[in-house]
Amino acid sequence: MIYQNTTLESGLRIVHMPVNSPVFYCGFAINTGSRDESEEIFGMAHFTEHMIFKGTKKRSSYNILNRMERVGGDLNAYTSKEETFVYSIFLKENFDRACQLLCDLVVNSTFPAKEIEKEVGVIVDEINSYRDNPPEMIYDEFENMIFAGHSMGHNILGDEKTLESFDSAKGVSFLKERYIPEKMVFFTMGDLPFDSIVKSVAKYYEPDSKSNHPVPKREMPEEYNKAFRKEELDTYQSHVIIGGRAYNMFDEKRYSLALLNNILGGPGMNSRLNVSMREKRGYVYNVESVYTPYTDTGVFSIYFGSDQKKTEKCISLINSELKTLRDKKLSSIELERAKRQIKGQLGVATDNRENVCMNMAKAFLHFNKYDSLETVCKEIDAVTESQILECANEIMDDSKLSTLIFQ
């Protein structure tokens, strides 16, 4: 897909992907997330994402909520370890309305004191809901274990203690320090001329020049040590994650690991773990492996949920599959099939325009470019059997794999 991009005088980057559709996507990708919080403000990035909808210098919460909804649009946001997204989806004739609103949210939010207590209560409920969901909670607890003591590991939602300490001043300060033009990308997708998009953004985006002081640099996680932990929970199933650190998003080996991960436990029903643990033996309903690259590190993990009586058998099967990948090089036919499968999955994924738009924004945020599907497929095609074997031995070595068990 073709895209257009430019950089405003303020330092804000704009990237647009032309698409022949009446539906339009636009928003801000901000290079800040939960890893950018000090211990005393854990949860602030996520809290800020919530609070920017609660009032600005120009709009009340009521006005914000109705601005896009009244024309059938959608206004949304989310926070991850390293990014925050604030975006809207609507009919293209409403772009000016959306652009004006989004620029107001990321620059002029006031964090009204009367709204803070209510929103803290909402987030606490979100935390409690998350605690009631072991398959979700275990992923965060696993990252907290392998990034012990580092902000990369702590929960995105924060905790009640830190949340209750937040006030308007802390929220506005975080916004001014982190939501700065050099650390943001304004992304769009739809059927509008790029020149008109740039003019609208330049018109409505008016950052406070006084806020453009340097953002503290991210500290790399310390050396990784293998760990094991078991927690007793009142659940019928055991929930287990096995994994460790992996390549970062700039590492050339990321394509090899992505391909290897797809073979082992990707979304296909023919993944080795799914065939071994579900199809052949019926030990699990769900088993998956996931590779998540970050800017200076990464995580590889295998998750499954099973009857507690079958937990050890499942772990043994996983270890067997990992050993096979470490010891036995894939044949050229197996590798070709694996490449064809993952390229097909990527092609199907491009049919979801919202995902494509978000991926483009994230790519520009970190790489200042967006690789086409054709370019990515060429990188995958270049992966060799030897590189897959090397990757398996570097990432899936027994000495490097930690285990977390909820049961």
PAMAR-612991 format. One line per field, with one value per atom (N, C-alpha, C): x, y, z; residue number from 1. Coordinates in steps of 0.05 Angstrom, whole numbers. Each point is the difference from the previous one (the first is absolute). Layout:
# PAMAR-612991
X [X:...]
Y [Y:...]
Z [Z:...]
resi [NUM:...]
***
This chain:
# PAMAR-612991
X [17:-17:18:-9:15:-8:19:-6:14:-9:11:7:22:7:15:-1:14:4:16:5:-6:-17:-6:24:-1:21:3:-22:1:15:4:12:-19:-26:-21:1:2:-1:-29:-5:-27:4:-15:1:-28:-4:-27:1:-19:-3:-26:2:-25:-14:-26:-17:-27:-10:-25:-23:-9:-21:-13:-26:-13:7:12:8:29:4:26:10:27:13:21:1:22:5:24:5:29:7:28:11:25:15:22:1:18:21:25:22:3:-20:1:-19:8:-16:7:-9:4:29:18:28:13:-13:11:-8:-11:-9:20:5:15:-18:11:-15:-23:4:-21:-23:2:-23:-7:4:-9:-29:-7:-27:-7:19:-6:-5:15:-5:-28:-9:-27:-21:6:-18:-3:22:-1:-17:3:-16:-30:-7:-28:-9:17:-8:-1:14:-2:-28:-17:-28:-18:11:-16:-1:13:-2:26:-3:22:-6:18:-4:-24:-7:-22:-25:2:-23:-4:-25:-7:0:-2:-1:-24:-22:-25:5:13:5:19:20:19:-14:-16:-13:-19:-12:-20:10:25:11:0:9:1:-24:-10:-23:-25:-3:-24:0:23:1:7:-5:4:28:18:28:7:25:10:25:2:23:12:26:11:29:11:28:9:26:11:29:10:27:14:25:16:26:18:25:16:-2:17:-15:-25:-15:-27:-11:-28:-12:-24:-15:-25:-6:-25:-11:-23:-8:-31:-8:-28:-5:-24:-8:-28:-4:-23:-4:-21:-3:18:12:21:-8:-26:-9:3:5:3:29:19:28:7:-9:8:-10:-24:-10:17:9:16:28:12:27:1:-20:-1:-3:-16:-5:26:12:23:24:4:21:-6:-25:-7:6:-7:4:29:18:28:16:-11:14:-13:-26:-14:-15:4:-14:7:-20:3:-1:-9:-2:-17:-25:-18:0:3:2:-26:-23:-25:-3:15:-1:20:21:21:-9:-15:-9:-17:-18:-17:16:20:15:19:11:16:-17:-25:-18:-5:-2:-4:25:24:24:4:-7:1:-18:-24:-18:13:14:14:22:14:21:-12:-23:-13:-10:-10:-10:24:22:24:10:-3:8:-18:-24:-19:4:21:5:28:5:28:14:-14:15:11:-13:10:21:-6:18:27:1:25:21:-9:19:15:-16:13:18:-9:16:26:-2:24:20:-9:19:11:-16:11:21:-2:20:26:-2:25:13:-15:11:1:6:-2:13:-16:11:2:-8:2:-28:-3:-26:-13:17:-11:-19:4:-16:-26:-2:-24:-25:-23:-26:-7:-11:-7:-21:-18:-22:9:24:9:-13:-1:-13:-16:-17:-17:15:23:15:10:12:11:-23:-21:-23:-12:-3:-13:17:26:17:0:-13:0:-18:8:-16:3:-14:1:28:15:27:18:-1:16:-8:-26:-9:8:-3:7:30:16:29:8:-12:7:-7:-23:-8:20:8:18:28:8:27:1:-22:1:-14:-21:-15:12:24:14:3:0:-1:21:25:21:-4:-17:-5:-27:-12:-27:-1:-19:-7:-30:-8:-28:-5:-17:-3:-29:-2:-26:-2:-24:-5:-28:-1:-26:2:-22:-2:-2:23:2:27:2:26:19:25:20:4:0:5:-21:-25:-21:2:9:5:21:23:22:-9:-15:-9:-18:-17:-18:16:19:16:17:12:16:-18:-25:-18:-8:-6:-11:20:24:19:18:-3:15:13:22:14:11:1:12:30:12:29:16:-11:14:2:-16:0:20:14:18:28:0:26:6:25:8:-14:-8:-13:22:-2:20:3:25:5:-9:-9:-8:25:-2:22:-5:20:-2:-4:-16:-2:27:3:25:2:23:5:-22:-8:-21:10:-15:6:-25:4:-22:-14:-27:-15:-22:-9:-23:-18:-26:-19:-26:-11:-26:-18:-25:-18:-26:-10:-25:-24:-17:-24:-24:-23:-24:-13:14:-10:0:-17:-2:25:7:22:27:21:27:4:12:8:31:13:29:12:22:16:29:11:29:12:22:13:23:7:22:3:24:6:4:-4:3:11:2:12:-17:12:-15:-10:-16:-13:19:25:19:20:-1:18:-7:20:-5:-11:6:-9:-30:-13:-29:-17:8:-16:3:24:4:-17:0:-15:-30:-9:-29:-8:16:-6:1:20:3:-24:-7:-23:-26:-3:-24:-1:23:1:-7:11:-3:-28:-10:-26:-15:2:-14:-30:-15:-29:-11:17:-10:-5:-21:-7:21:17:21:26:0:25:8:25:10:-12:-2:-11:-30:-14:-29:-5:16:-3:7:22:10:-18:-8:-14:-30:-11:-29:-11:10:-11:7:24:8:-9:1:-4:-24:-10:-22:6:25:8:-9:-3:-5:-21:-13:-18:16:18:15:30:17:29:10:18:11:27:16:26:-2:14:-1:27:7:24:-7:8:-6:26:7:25:-5:18:-1:24:4:21:28:3:27:1:-22:-1:-24:-7:-23:-7:-23:-10:-10:9:-10:-14:-25:-14:-19:-4:-20:-20:-25:-21:-19:-8:-22:-16:-24:-17:-9:1:-7:-11:-12:-7:26:-2:24:14:-14:12:17:-4:14:23:3:20:28:10:27:3:-21:1:2:-15:1:27:12:26:21:-3:18:-2:-24:-4:12:-3:12:30:12:29:9:-16:8:-1:-20:-2:23:6:22:27:4:25:2:-22:1:8:-10:6:30:10:28:20:-9:18:-1:-24:-4:-7:17:-4:-25:-16:-23:9:-15:6:-8:10:-7:-29:-13:-29:-15:7:-13:2:24:4:-16:-2:-15:-30:-10:-28:-5:19:-3:0:17:1:-26:-10:-25:-23:0:-22:1:23:1:-5:9:-5:-30:-13:-29:-14:8:-12:4:23:5:-17:-3:-17:-29:-10:-28:-3:20:-1:-2:10:-2:-28:-19:-27:-14:13:-11:14:-15:13:7:-15:7:28:4:26:23:-5:20:8:-21:4:17:-7:15:29:3:27:17:-12:15:9:-18:6:23:-2:21:27:-1:25:13:-16:10:11:-14:8:29:6:26:21:-10:19:0:-20:-4:-5:-11:-7:-20:-13:-19:6:8:6:-25:-1:-23:0:-23:-2:21:4:20:28:7:27:3:-21:1:2:-15:1:28:13:28:18:-3:16:-5:-25:-7:12:-2:11:30:14:29:9:-19:7:9:21:11:-5:4:-3:20:24:21:-8:-12:-8:-22:-18:-22:12:19:12:16:14:15:-19:-22:-20:-11:-7:-11:19:26:20:6:-3:5:-24:-24:-24:-13:1:-15:17:23:18:-12:2:-11:11:25:13:-11:-15:-10:-30:-13:-30:-10:-16:-13:-27:-11:-27:-16:-25:-19:-25:-9:-24:-20:-25:-23:-16:-5:-17:-12]
Y [-24:24:25:21:24:19:14:20:26:22:26:10:15:10:26:15:25:5:20:8:30:7:28:14:27:15:-6:-8:-7:-26:-16:-26:-23:6:-21:-12:-27:-14:-7:2:-7:-21:-21:-21:-8:-2:-6:-22:-18:-22:4:6:4:-26:0:-24:10:-13:7:-11:17:-9:25:-2:22:2:-22:0:10:16:13:-6:-4:-6:22:10:18:1:8:1:6:0:4:-26:-6:-21:14:-5:14:-19:7:-17:1:-8:-2:-22:-14:-22:-6:-22:-6:-4:-6:-3:27:22:26:13:-16:10:-7:18:-6:-14:-13:-17:15:25:15:8:-3:7:-24:-24:-24:3:-4:3:27:19:27:1:-15:1:-9:-22:-9:19:11:19:25:9:24:-6:-24:-8:1:-7:2:29:16:26:21:-5:20:3:-20:2:14:9:11:30:13:29:13:21:16:30:17:29:10:-16:9:-17:-24:-19:-14:-5:-16:-29:-18:-29:-6:13:-4:7:23:9:-20:-9:-19:-26:-11:-26:2:23:3:10:10:13:-19:-25:-18:-19:-7:-18:11:26:12:-2:-5:-4:-29:-18:-28:-10:17:-8:-14:-8:-14:14:4:13:-20:-5:-21:5:-16:3:-26:-5:-22:6:-13:3:-27:-1:-24:6:-18:3:24:5:21:21:-4:20:6:23:7:8:-10:8:14:22:14:5:-11:0:1:4:1:-13:-11:-12:12:9:16:1:12:6:23:-1:19:29:6:28:13:-17:10:1:0:1:25:23:25:0:-11:-2:-18:-23:-19:11:12:11:22:17:22:-12:-20:-12:-14:-17:-15:18:22:19:13:6:12:-20:-25:-20:-3:-1:-6:25:23:25:13:1:18:-14:-26:-14:12:3:13:-18:-25:-19:12:6:12:-16:13:-13:-16:11:-14:-26:-3:-24:-22:9:-19:-22:6:-20:-21:9:-18:-18:11:-16:-19:8:-19:-24:5:-23:-18:12:-15:-18:11:-15:-22:6:-21:-23:6:-22:-15:14:-13:-18:9:-17:-25:3:-23:-19:10:-17:-16:13:-13:-22:5:-20:-25:4:-22:-16:7:-13:-11:-24:-10:-2:-8:-2:27:21:27:9:-3:9:-13:-26:-14:12:11:13:23:17:23:-9:-20:-10:-13:-12:-13:21:22:21:13:3:11:-17:-26:-19:1:1:0:27:21:27:10:-17:5:27:17:26:21:-5:19:9:25:11:-15:-14:-15:-22:-9:-23:7:24:6:2:-5:0:27:1:25:15:-14:13:14:-7:11:-14:13:-12:21:-9:19:21:-7:19:23:-6:22:16:-14:13:21:-7:18:24:-1:23:20:-7:17:24:23:24:15:22:15:9:9:10:-22:-23:-23:-8:0:-8:20:26:20:0:-4:-2:-23:-23:-24:6:12:6:19:21:19:-11:-18:-12:-22:-14:-24:3:16:3:24:-3:22:-8:20:-5:-19:3:-17:-30:-5:-27:-11:14:-8:-1:-16:-2:4:17:2:-16:-21:-19:2:-4:0:-22:-9:-19:6:4:5:15:11:12:31:12:29:9:23:10:4:-8:3:29:18:28:12:-8:10:-11:-25:-13:16:5:15:27:14:27:0:-20:-2:-6:-18:-6:24:14:24:21:2:20:-6:-26:-6:-9:-10:-10:23:9:23:-7:-14:-9:23:-4:20:-2:21:-1:-3:9:-1:-29:-18:-28:-17:11:-17:-4:-7:-6:-30:-8:-27:-21:-22:-21:-19:-9:-19:-24:-8:-23:-26:-19:-26:-16:-13:-17:-28:-13:-27:-19:-21:-19:-12:-7:-12:-29:-12:-27:-19:-18:-18:-25:-9:-25:-18:-25:-19:-1:-3:-1:-21:-8:-18:9:1:7:-14:-9:-13:14:7:14:-17:-1:-15:19:-7:15:-19:11:-16:-3:-16:-4:-30:-8:-28:-7:17:-5:10:-12:12:18:23:19:2:-4:-2:16:14:14:-9:-7:-7:19:13:17:17:21:16:25:12:23:-8:20:-5:24:-1:22:25:23:25:5:21:5:9:7:9:-22:-23:-22:-14:-5:-14:-28:-12:-27:-1:23:-1:-15:1:-15:-30:-9:-28:-9:16:-8:1:20:2:-25:-9:-24:-25:-2:-23:-1:23:1:-9:7:-7:-31:-12:-29:-14:11:-13:3:24:4:24:6:22:-5:18:-2:-23:-11:-22:-25:-15:-24:-22:4:-20:6:19:5:-25:-3:-25:-4:21:-3:-7:13:-6:-29:-9:-28:-19:5:-18:-1:23:2:-1:10:0:-21:0:-18:-29:-6:-28:-11:18:-10:12:23:13:10:8:10:28:16:29:9:22:14:21:13:21:-2:0:3:18:18:19:9:8:13:28:18:28:13:15:15:30:15:28:16:14:16:28:10:28:15:25:16:-9:-11:-8:-28:-15:-27:-14:-23:-15:-22:-12:-22:-23:-24:-24:-16:-9:-15:-20:-22:-21:-1:2:-2:-24:-13:-19:-1:-9:-5:-29:-15:-28:-9:-24:-13:-3:6:-1:-27:-21:-27:-4:17:-3:21:17:21:-10:-19:-10:-13:-14:-13:21:22:22:13:5:12:-18:-26:-20:1:2:1:25:23:25:-2:-11:-4:-18:-20:-18:15:16:16:20:13:19:-14:-23:-15:-7:-9:-7:24:23:24:8:-5:7:-20:-25:-21:-7:5:-9:23:4:21:-7:21:-4:-8:-17:-6:24:1:22:1:-24:-1:11:-8:10:30:11:28:15:-11:13:1:-22:-1:21:2:19:29:5:27:7:-20:5:5:-14:3:28:9:25:23:-2:21:2:-23:0:13:-6:12:30:9:29:13:-13:10:3:-20:1:22:4:21:28:4:26:7:-19:6:15:0:15:28:20:26:13:-4:12:-11:-26:-11:11:2:10:29:15:28:3:-17:1:-10:-20:-11:21:14:21:22:8:21:-9:-25:-10:-2:-9:-2:28:20:27:11:-7:9:-8:-26:-11:-2:-4:-3:24:17:23:-10:-24:-10:-23:-8:-23:-19:-24:-19:-13:-2:-12:-30:-13:-29:-14:11:-12:0:23:2:-20:-2:-19:-28:-7:-27:-7:20:-4:-7:14:-5:-29:-8:-27:-21:6:-19:-3:20:-1:-17:-7:-16:-29:-10:-26:-20:-26:-21:3:9:3:23:21:23:-8:-17:-10:-16:-18:-17:17:20:18:15:9:15:-19:-24:-19:-5:-1:-6:25:23:25:7:-3:9:-22:-25:-22:-19:8:-17:-3:-25:-6:19:7:17:28:8:27:3:-23:0:1:20:2:-12:-7:-12:13:6:11:-18:-9:-18:12:3:6:-26:-9:-23:-1]
Z [0:0:0:-15:-2:23:11:21:-6:12:-2:28:2:26:-1:22:3:30:6:27:3:19:5:14:0:12:30:12:29:5:-20:3:-2:-1:-2:-28:-1:-26:-7:-26:-11:-21:1:-20:-8:-26:-11:-21:3:-20:-15:-26:-16:-4:6:-4:-11:-20:-12:16:20:18:12:6:14:30:10:28:3:21:4:28:2:26:5:24:7:30:8:28:5:26:9:11:-9:13:16:26:18:11:-1:8:31:14:29:9:20:11:29:9:29:8:-19:7:6:-7:3:27:18:26:22:18:24:19:20:18:14:7:14:-17:-26:-18:-18:9:-15:-7:-26:-9:-12:1:-10:-30:-16:-29:-7:12:-4:11:24:13:-18:-12:-18:-24:-11:-23:6:25:8:4:13:9:-23:-22:-21:-12:6:-10:20:23:22:0:-18:-1:-10:-16:-10:6:-8:4:-17:-20:-18:2:11:-1:27:6:24:-8:19:-5:-18:5:-16:-29:-4:-28:-14:14:-12:-8:18:-6:-23:-4:-21:-26:0:-24:-24:3:-22:0:23:2:-15:1:-12:-31:-11:-29:-7:20:-5:1:10:1:26:2:24:9:26:13:20:-2:16:7:18:8:14:0:16:7:21:9:0:-8:1:16:-1:15:-10:-27:-11:-16:-5:-16:12:-8:5:-26:-6:-24:7:-13:3:-29:-6:-28:-4:-24:-7:-27:-4:-25:-7:-25:-6:-31:-9:-29:-7:-24:-7:1:-4:1:27:20:28:9:-19:8:15:-9:13:29:5:27:17:-11:15:6:-21:3:22:0:20:28:3:26:10:-17:8:8:-15:6:27:6:25:23:-4:22:8:-20:6:9:-3:7:24:1:19:23:4:21:27:18:25:25:-4:23:22:-5:20:26:22:26:6:-8:5:-15:-22:-16:9:14:7:18:21:19:-14:-17:-15:-18:-14:-19:14:23:16:7:8:6:-24:-24:-24:-5:3:-5:21:25:21:-7:-11:-9:-23:-17:-23:11:21:12:12:14:13:-21:-22:-22:-11:-3:-10:20:26:20:-1:-10:-3:-25:-15:-26:-1:12:1:-27:-22:-26:-9:8:-7:21:25:22:-2:-8:1:-19:-22:-19:13:14:14:22:15:22:-10:-23:-12:-8:-13:-8:25:21:25:12:-5:11:-16:-27:-16:-2:7:1:29:18:29:7:13:10:-21:-25:-21:-8:-8:-7:-24:-15:-23:10:24:10:13:11:17:-16:13:-13:-11:-25:-13:16:14:14:26:10:25:24:23:23:15:19:14:15:12:16:-17:-23:-16:-13:-9:-12:18:25:19:7:-8:4:-23:-22:-24:4:-10:0:-26:-3:-25:-8:20:-6:-11:12:-9:-28:-6:-26:-22:5:-19:-5:22:-3:-17:4:-17:-29:-5:-27:-14:14:-11:-5:17:-2:-22:-4:-17:-27:-1:-24:-16:-9:-14:-29:-18:-29:-11:11:-11:7:20:8:-9:-20:-9:-30:-10:-28:-3:-18:-7:-25:2:-22:-11:-26:-13:-21:-5:-22:-11:-26:-12:-26:-10:-26:2:8:1:-10:-13:-9:23:-4:21:8:-20:6:19:-4:17:29:2:26:15:-13:12:9:-17:7:25:2:24:25:-2:24:8:-19:6:13:-8:10:29:6:26:21:-9:19:9:24:10:27:-1:24:16:26:18:-3:-11:-5:25:23:25:10:-11:9:-13:-20:-16:13:26:12:-3:2:-6:17:-12:15:10:25:10:-18:-5:-17:13:-16:10:8:22:10:-9:-11:-9:25:-3:22:7:25:9:-11:6:-9:9:-18:6:14:20:13:0:-6:-1:27:0:25:-2:24:2:23:-6:22:-4:23:-1:21:-9:18:2:25:4:-4:-19:-6:2:7:2:-28:-17:-27:-6:-18:-8:-17:-18:-18:11:-11:3:-23:5:-21:1:-23:0:-22:6:-21:3:-22:-2:-21:7:-20:12:-14:9:-18:1:-16:-29:-18:-28:-15:-26:-16:1:-2:-1:-29:-3:-26:-22:8:-20:-8:13:-5:-26:-16:-26:4:23:6:6:2:8:-21:-25:-20:4:7:5:24:21:24:-6:-15:-6:-16:-18:-16:18:16:18:20:11:18:-13:-25:-15:-4:-5:-3:26:22:26:11:2:13:-9:-26:-11:-3:-13:-1:-16:-17:-17:16:-7:14:-4:-20:-6:14:19:15:15:5:12:28:16:27:-1:-18:-2:-8:-19:-10:23:13:21:24:10:26:-2:-22:-2:-19:-25:-20:6:7:5:27:21:27:15:-9:13:28:4:27:5:-21:3:-19:8:-19:-16:14:-13:8:-21:4:-21:7:-20:9:-20:6:-13:14:-8:1:-21:-1:-1:21:2:1:-22:0:11:16:10:-12:8:-12:7:24:9:12:-2:9:-13:9:-11:18:-5:17:-18:6:-12:22:-6:21:-12:15:-7:23:-7:20:-6:22:-3:26:-2:23:-2:23:-1:27:0:25:17:26:16:0:-4:-1:-25:-20:-25:-4:20:-3:-6:16:-5:-27:-8:-27:-22:4:-20:-1:23:1:-13:4:-12:-30:-11:-29:-11:14:-10:-1:21:1:-23:-7:-21:-27:-5:-25:-2:22:0:-6:12:-5:-29:-12:-28:-17:6:-15:4:23:6:-13:-2:-9:-29:-12:-27:-19:-20:-20:-17:-5:-18:-28:-13:-28:-17:-24:-18:-7:-1:-5:24:24:24:2:-6:2:-21:-23:-22:8:11:8:22:19:22:-10:-19:-12:-14:-15:-15:19:22:20:12:10:14:-19:-25:-20:-6:-1:-4:23:24:24:0:-8:-1:-21:-23:-21:8:14:9:21:16:21:-12:-24:-13:-8:2:-7:23:24:23:0:-10:-4:26:21:26:9:-2:7:-17:-26:-18:8:5:8:25:20:26:-4:-17:-5:-14:-19:-14:19:18:20:18:10:18:-14:-26:-15:-3:-7:-3:26:22:26:7:-7:8:-23:-25:-22:-19:2:-18:-29:-2:-27:5:-22:2:-23:6:-21:-11:-26:-14:6:-6:3:-18:-23:-19:13:13:12:23:17:22:-10:-21:-11:-11:-11:-10:24:22:24:10:-1:9:-19:-26:-20:4:10:3:24:18:23:-8:11:-7:22:-7:20:23:-7:21:19:-11:17:19:-9:17:23:-7:21:20:-10:18:19:-11:15:22:-7:20:23:-6:21:17:-12:15:18:-9:14:16:-9:12:15:8:16:28:11:26:22:-3:21:0:-20:-2:3:4:1:29:6:26:-1:23:2:22:-7:19:-1:23:2:19:-9:17:3:24:3:28]
resi [1:1:1:2:2:2:3:3:3:4:4:4:5:5:5:6:6:6:7:7:7:8:8:8:9:9:9:10:10:10:11:11:11:12:12:12:13:13:13:14:14:14:15:15:15:16:16:16:17:17:17:18:18:18:19:19:19:20:20:20:21:21:21:22:22:22:23:23:23:24:24:24:25:25:25:26:26:26:27:27:27:28:28:28:29:29:29:30:30:30:31:31:31:32:32:32:33:33:33:34:34:34:35:35:35:36:36:36:37:37:37:38:38:38:39:39:39:40:40:40:41:41:41:42:42:42:43:43:43:44:44:44:45:45:45:46:46:46:47:47:47:48:48:48:49:49:49:50:50:50:51:51:51:52:52:52:53:53:53:54:54:54:55:55:55:56:56:56:57:57:57:58:58:58:59:59:59:60:60:60:61:61:61:62:62:62:63:63:63:64:64:64:65:65:65:66:66:66:67:67:67:68:68:68:69:69:69:70:70:70:71:71:71:72:72:72:73:73:73:74:74:74:75:75:75:76:76:76:77:77:77:78:78:78:79:79:79:80:80:80:81:81:81:82:82:82:83:83:83:84:84:84:85:85:85:86:86:86:87:87:87:88:88:88:89:89:89:90:90:90:91:91:91:92:92:92:93:93:93:94:94:94:95:95:95:96:96:96:97:97:97:98:98:98:99:99:99:100:100:100:101:101:101:102:102:102:103:103:103:104:104:104:105:105:105:106:106:106:107:107:107:108:108:108:109:109:109:110:110:110:111:111:111:112:112:112:113:113:113:114:114:114:115:115:115:116:116:116:117:117:117:118:118:118:119:119:119:120:120:120:121:121:121:122:122:122:123:123:123:124:124:124:125:125:125:126:126:126:127:127:127:128:128:128:129:129:129:130:130:130:131:131:131:132:132:132:133:133:133:134:134:134:135:135:135:136:136:136:137:137:137:138:138:138:139:139:139:140:140:140:141:141:141:142:142:142:143:143:143:144:144:144:145:145:145:146:146:146:147:147:147:148:148:148:149:149:149:150:150:150:151:151:151:152:152:152:153:153:153:154:154:154:155:155:155:156:156:156:157:157:157:158:158:158:159:159:159:160:160:160:161:161:161:162:162:162:163:163:163:164:164:164:165:165:165:166:166:166:167:167:167:168:168:168:169:169:169:170:170:170:171:171:171:172:172:172:173:173:173:174:174:174:175:175:175:176:176:176:177:177:177:178:178:178:179:179:179:180:180:180:181:181:181:182:182:182:183:183:183:184:184:184:185:185:185:186:186:186:187:187:187:188:188:188:189:189:189:190:190:190:191:191:191:192:192:192:193:193:193:194:194:194:195:195:195:196:196:196:197:197:197:198:198:198:199:199:199:200:200:200:201:201:201:202:202:202:203:203:203:204:204:204:205:205:205:206:206:206:207:207:207:208:208:208:209:209:209:210:210:210:211:211:211:212:212:212:213:213:213:214:214:214:215:215:215:216:216:216:217:217:217:218:218:218:219:219:219:220:220:220:221:221:221:222:222:222:223:223:223:224:224:224:225:225:225:226:226:226:227:227:227:228:228:228:229:229:229:230:230:230:231:231:231:232:232:232:233:233:233:234:234:234:235:235:235:236:236:236:237:237:237:238:238:238:239:239:239:240:240:240:241:241:241:242:242:242:243:243:243:244:244:244:245:245:245:246:246:246:247:247:247:248:248:248:249:249:249:250:250:250:251:251:251:252:252:252:253:253:253:254:254:254:255:255:255:256:256:256:257:257:257:258:258:258:259:259:259:260:260:260:261:261:261:262:262:262:263:263:263:264:264:264:265:265:265:266:266:266:267:267:267:268:268:268:269:269:269:270:270:270:271:271:271:272:272:272:273:273:273:274:274:274:275:275:275:276:276:276:277:277:277:278:278:278:279:279:279:280:280:280:281:281:281:282:282:282:283:283:283:284:284:284:285:285:285:286:286:286:287:287:287:288:288:288:289:289:289:290:290:290:291:291:291:292:292:292:293:293:293:294:294:294:295:295:295:296:296:296:297:297:297:298:298:298:299:299:299:300:300:300:301:301:301:302:302:302:303:303:303:304:304:304:305:305:305:306:306:306:307:307:307:308:308:308:309:309:309:310:310:310:311:311:311:312:312:312:313:313:313:314:314:314:315:315:315:316:316:316:317:317:317:318:318:318:319:319:319:320:320:320:321:321:321:322:322:322:323:323:323:324:324:324:325:325:325:326:326:326:327:327:327:328:328:328:329:329:329:330:330:330:331:331:331:332:332:332:333:333:333:334:334:334:335:335:335:336:336:336:337:337:337:338:338:338:339:339:339:340:340:340:341:341:341:342:342:342:343:343:343:344:344:344:345:345:345:346:346:346:347:347:347:348:348:348:349:349:349:350:350:350:351:351:351:352:352:352:353:353:353:354:354:354:355:355:355:356:356:356:357:357:357:358:358:358:359:359:359:360:360:360:361:361:361:362:362:362:363:363:363:364:364:364:365:365:365:366:366:366:367:367:367:368:368:368:369:369:369:370:370:370:371:371:371:372:372:372:373:373:373:374:374:374:375:375:375:376:376:376:377:377:377:378:378:378:379:379:379:380:380:380:381:381:381:382:382:382:383:383:383:384:384:384:385:385:385:386:386:386:387:387:387:388:388:388:389:389:389:390:390:390:391:391:391:392:392:392:393:393:393:394:394:394:395:395:395:396:396:396:397:397:397:398:398:398:399:399:399:400:400:400:401:401:401:402:402:402:403:403:403:404:404:404:405:405:405:406:406:406:407:407:407]
***
